[in-house]
């Protein structure tokens, strides 16, 4: 067919992201143009072949990773008991609510310099709490991220 049309279709194929499909008029061109259809088929197969080593699970890497994780945890963390997610969230909301209410109460009775430091400290405490929440519950967040669907 037309070499300009073939070049346009191939460029639109190269611009696709994972999971995207060609537009209808480009797909129709592939039906009638054997050369473009062959190029797209070969490139798609090559992409799948290149991805195959990335999809295979390696036992050695898993054991190496788990031993590295175990070696990085301090000894005092082994004795920690897990706290339920509901308690984390409720205590976080309660903490923020109490900080906001105390800030509203102090705003009427304290000077602005004191309030600035109060809000900086409150921000640091909330940030540290959120960081501790994520660090302690890291396995929960990792399990929620389904990496097998990304492939």
C-alpha positions in Angstrom: 0.0 0.0 0.0 1.0 3.6 0.5 4.4 4.0 2.2 3.3 7.2 4.0 0.3 5.4 5.4 2.5 2.5 6.4 4.9 4.8 8.2 2.0 6.5 10.0 0.5 3.2 11.2 3.9 2.0 12.4 4.6 5.2 14.2 1.2 5.0 16.0 2.0 1.4 16.9 5.3 2.5 18.4 3.6 5.2 20.4 1.3 2.7 22.2 1.7 2.1 25.9 1.2 -1.3 27.5 -2.3 -2.6 27.1 -3.3 0.1 24.6 -4.8 -0.9 21.2 -4.4 0.6 17.8 -7.1 2.9 16.5 -9.8 1.4 14.2 -8.4 2.9 11.0 -4.9 1.7 11.8 -6.2 -1.8 12.6 -8.0 -1.8 9.2 -4.8 -0.9 7.5 -3.1 -3.9 9.2 -5.8 -6.2 7.8 -5.1 -5.1 4.3 -1.3 -4.5 4.4 0.7 -7.7 4.8 4.0 -6.0 5.4 2.8 -3.9 8.3 0.9 -6.8 9.8 4.0 -8.9 9.7 6.1 -6.2 11.3 3.5 -5.7 14.1 3.3 -9.4 14.8 7.1 -9.9 14.9 7.5 -6.9 17.2 4.7 -8.1 19.5 6.3 -11.6 19.7 9.7 -10.1 20.4 8.3 -8.0 23.2 6.8 -11.0 24.8 10.0 -13.0 24.5 12.0 -10.2 26.1 9.6 -10.0 29.0 9.7 -13.7 29.8 12.9 -13.6 32.0 11.2 -10.7 34.0 8.1 -12.8 34.7 9.9 -15.9 36.0 10.2 -16.1 39.8 13.6 -16.9 41.2 13.9 -18.9 44.4 17.4 -17.7 45.0 16.4 -14.1 44.9 13.5 -14.6 47.2 15.6 -16.4 49.8 18.3 -13.8 49.5 15.8 -11.0 49.9 14.1 -12.5 52.9 17.5 -13.1 54.6 18.5 -9.4 53.8 15.2 -8.2 55.4 15.8 -10.3 58.5 19.3 -9.1 58.9 18.2 -5.4 58.7 15.6 -5.6 61.4 16.9 -4.7 64.9 16.5 -7.2 67.7 13.9 -5.1 69.5 11.6 -5.3 66.6 11.3 -9.1 66.8 9.4 -8.8 70.1 6.8 -6.3 68.8 3.2 -7.6 68.5 1.2 -6.4 65.5 -1.4 -3.7 66.1 -4.6 -4.0 64.2 -5.2 -1.7 61.3 -8.4 -0.4 63.0 -6.5 0.7 66.1 -3.9 2.5 64.0 -6.5 4.4 62.1 -8.7 5.2 65.0 -5.8 6.4 67.2 -4.4 8.5 64.3 -7.8 10.2 63.8 -8.1 10.7 67.5 -4.6 12.2 67.7 -5.2 14.6 64.8 -8.6 15.6 66.3 -7.1 16.3 69.7 -4.2 18.4 68.1 -6.7 20.4 66.1 -8.9 21.0 69.1 -6.0 22.0 71.3 -4.8 24.3 68.5 -8.2 26.0 68.4 -8.2 26.4 72.2 -4.6 27.7 72.3 -5.2 30.2 69.5 -7.4 32.3 71.7 -5.0 32.3 74.7 -1.4 32.2 73.3 0.8 34.4 71.2 1.4 33.7 67.5 5.1 32.7 68.0 4.0 29.9 70.4 1.4 28.7 68.0 3.9 28.5 65.1 6.1 26.2 67.1 3.0 24.2 68.3 1.9 23.6 64.7 5.5 22.7 63.6 5.7 20.1 66.4 2.2 18.8 65.7 3.2 18.4 62.0 6.3 16.5 63.0 4.4 14.2 65.3 1.7 13.4 62.7 4.4 12.8 60.1 6.3 10.5 62.5 3.1 8.6 63.3 2.3 8.1 59.6 5.9 7.0 59.0 5.7 4.5 61.9 2.4 3.3 60.6 3.8 2.6 57.1 7.0 1.0 58.5 5.2 -1.3 60.9 2.6 -2.4 58.3 4.9 -2.6 55.3 4.0 -6.2 54.7 0.3 -5.3 54.5 1.0 -2.6 51.8 3.3 -5.0 49.9 0.6 -7.7 49.8 -2.0 -5.2 48.6 0.2 -4.2 45.6 -0.4 -7.0 43.1 2.8 -7.0 41.1 1.7 -10.0 39.0 -1.0 -7.9 37.3 1.6 -5.3 36.1 3.3 -7.8 33.7 
